[in-house]
Amino acid sequence: MKEKNTNRTRWIHLRLTPDEMKLLHNGFEKSLCPKLSDYARKNLIGKPVVLKYRNQSVDDLLLEISKLRTELNAIGNNYNQAVKKLHSLHQISEFQKWILSSQEDKNKLFESIESIKFSMLKLIEKWLP
């Protein structure tokens, strides 16, 4: 059996106005087609074009999760710095100062955790019936 040649060997040259080109690009950007030529070919032949679908609530969720991740990274960095400082202390007076300053960090940590819990509860309420 002979295989059918599926390579595209024919060219079509097409001139468009700037408005037509903008319209073509706008449609292409909303589609899942990897190339403009694929999008144009599907429209010309009449094949269906799959469009991107944006869900605003998912976008909001991703934004909130991104903020939470940034906050958690900052908390982790602060914790690592505090432990490193603890390991470098040699005298009791330095240790007492560290305990006082770590108490402030602990309070900030608990406030951040409460903020994260509150944000997660809001997201859960939004997503669950």
C-alpha positions in Angstrom: 0.0 0.0 0.0 1.1 3.5 -0.8 1.0 6.1 2.0 -0.9 9.3 1.2 1.3 12.4 1.2 0.0 14.8 3.8 2.6 17.4 3.4 1.3 20.8 2.4 3.0 21.7 -0.8 0.6 24.4 -2.2 0.8 28.0 -1.3 -1.9 30.6 -1.2 -0.9 34.3 -1.1 -3.4 36.5 0.6 -3.4 40.3 1.2 -5.3 41.7 4.1 -6.1 45.2 5.4 -4.7 46.1 8.8 -8.2 45.7 10.3 -8.6 42.2 8.7 -5.2 41.2 10.0 -6.0 42.4 13.5 -9.3 40.5 13.4 -7.4 37.3 12.3 -4.8 37.8 15.1 -7.5 38.4 17.7 -9.3 35.1 16.7 -6.0 33.3 16.7 -5.1 34.5 20.2 -8.4 33.2 21.5 -7.9 29.8 20.0 -5.8 26.8 21.0 -4.1 26.6 17.5 -0.3 26.6 17.8 0.3 28.6 14.7 -1.6 31.4 12.8 -1.5 29.3 9.7 -3.3 26.4 11.4 -6.0 28.9 12.6 -6.4 30.4 9.2 -6.5 27.0 7.4 -9.2 25.7 9.8 -11.3 28.8 9.2 -10.8 28.6 5.4 -11.7 25.0 5.2 -14.6 25.3 7.7 -13.2 23.0 10.4 -14.1 23.8 14.0 -11.7 25.9 16.0 -11.3 25.2 19.7 -11.2 28.4 21.7 -9.6 29.1 25.0 -12.0 29.3 27.9 -11.1 31.5 30.9 -12.8 30.8 34.2 -12.6 34.0 36.3 -13.1 32.1 39.6 -10.2 29.8 38.7 -8.1 32.8 37.9 -9.0 34.4 41.2 -8.1 31.1 43.0 -4.7 31.0 41.3 -4.0 34.6 42.3 -4.9 33.9 45.9 -2.8 30.7 46.0 0.1 32.6 44.5 -0.1 35.2 47.3 -0.3 32.5 49.9 2.8 30.7 48.5 4.7 34.0 48.6 3.7 34.6 52.2 4.6 31.0 53.2 8.0 31.4 51.5 8.7 34.5 53.5 7.6 32.8 56.7 10.0 29.9 56.0 12.9 32.3 55.3 12.3 34.1 58.6 12.2 30.8 60.4 15.5 29.6 58.9 17.2 32.9 59.7 16.0 32.7 63.4 17.3 29.1 63.7 20.6 30.1 62.1 20.8 33.0 64.6 20.1 30.6 67.5 22.9 28.3 66.5 25.4 31.2 66.4 24.6 32.5 70.0 27.4 31.9 72.6 26.3 33.8 75.7 23.2 33.7 77.8 22.4 37.5 77.3 22.4 37.0 73.5 20.1 34.0 74.0 17.7 36.0 76.1 17.6 38.8 73.4 17.0 36.1 70.8 14.1 34.7 72.8 12.4 38.1 72.9 12.8 38.8 69.2 11.7 35.3 68.3 8.5 35.8 70.3 7.7 38.7 67.9 8.5 36.5 64.9 6.2 33.8 66.4 3.4 36.2 66.8 3.8 37.3 63.1 3.9 33.7 62.1 0.6 32.9 63.9 -1.0 36.0 62.4 0.1 34.9 58.9 -1.2 31.4 59.5 -4.6 32.8 60.6 -4.6 35.0 57.5 -3.9 31.9 55.3 -6.7 30.0 57.1 -9.1 32.8 56.5 -8.2 33.0 52.9 -8.6 29.3 52.4 -12.0 29.3 54.1 -13.1 32.1 51.7 -12.0 30.0 48.8 -13.6 26.8 50.1 -16.9 28.7 50.6 -16.7 30.0 47.0 -16.1 26.5 45.6 -18.3 24.4 47.7 -22.1 24.6 47.5 
